[in-house]
Amino acid sequence: MIHPTAVVHPRAEIGKDVTIGAYSVIGDRVVVGDGCEIAPHVTIEGCTTLGPGTSISQFASIGAPPQDLSYRGEDTRVEIGRNVRVREFVTIHRGTVKGGGITSIGDESFLMAYCHVAHDCRLGEGVIMANSAHLGGHIEIGTKAILGGVVAVHQFVRVGEFALVGGVSGVAKDVPPYTLASGARIYVYGLNEVGLRRNGFSRETISSIKKAFKIAFRSGLHIATAAERIKEELSDCPEALKFADFLVTSRRGMARVSLSRHSFRMI
């Protein structure tokens, strides 16, 4: 299952039923879980772990040193979960000490061709990054969030769970969970209702999230006051509480919310 031209370090840990293609290079501290498929011309280095069932397509580079001027060769990591799909020419860099030392990709995530995940990023389960989406350092992407093609996300930004960012967008501020956002300078345009329904959210839960959105962005209240009101009025909805907590824990500030009936487009 390992091509004779592949270079696998003797200290690398290779699980059962693993395929490693021609001319791939697997470094000395790499751990490859059972059933992984590594295509030809892949480089995996550093302290990198691949969960079972993960597939890495040709010319991907996993675990390279971070593009951070403060990095001095410290022992940092990349952790990739179960059944993750990493397509052609994707780059994932290991963490830095100041960022916690770990870059992580959650189970069942899908990174399409030419995506970049920089140092200290944290991706939740089921995240989808379309072609050429790029993450700066220290970014958090919530569970089952979707980034469209050619999206650029600024360092330290958060994109909340089940949010959808349209293609060719520049994300310099936090995108709240469950919302739709797009634009060269990102705007939020409402809730990702289609995505919520597809992921099994009930009509009642979606209604509560919609009410939380209106309190936060249509009431004219200061964001901290709006969050308290959400917690008081929607205390029985865990998703609304997550929404409120996301608002008040932002370091980058929240993306602007459009007051128009702009038509959201996914590119």
KAMO-V697067 format. One record per pair of residues at least 24 apart in sequence whose ideal C-beta (glycine too) atoms are under 6 Angstrom apart, sorted by the first residue. I is the first residue (numbers start at 1). J is the second residue. Records with the same first field share a line. If there is no record, write none. Layout:
I = J ; J
This chain:
46 = 94
47 = 77
48 = 78
49 = 79
50 = 80
51 = 80 ; 81 ; 82
52 = 82
53 = 82 ; 83
54 = 80 ; 84
55 = 85
56 = 86
57 = 87 ; 88
58 = 88
59 = 88 ; 89
60 = 86 ; 90
61 = 91
62 = 92
63 = 94
64 = 93
66 = 93 ; 96 ; 119
68 = 96 ; 119
71 = 96
76 = 101
77 = 102
78 = 103
79 = 104
80 = 105
81 = 105 ; 106 ; 107
82 = 107
83 = 108
84 = 109
85 = 110
86 = 111
87 = 112 ; 113
88 = 113
89 = 113 ; 114
90 = 115
91 = 116
92 = 117
93 = 118 ; 119
95 = 119 ; 120
96 = 120
99 = 138
142 = 177
148 = 266 ; 267
156 = 252
157 = 252
160 = 246
162 = 195
164 = 192 ; 195
166 = 265 ; 266
167 = 267
168 = 267
173 = 252 ; 253 ; 254 ; 255
174 = 250 ; 252 ; 254
175 = 255
176 = 246
177 = 243 ; 246
178 = 209
180 = 264
181 = 255
182 = 264
186 = 255
187 = 256 ; 258
188 = 255 ; 257
189 = 258 ; 262 ; 264
205 = 239
208 = 234 ; 237 ; 240
209 = 239 ; 240
212 = 240 ; 243
216 = 247
217 = 257
223 = 247
224 = 248
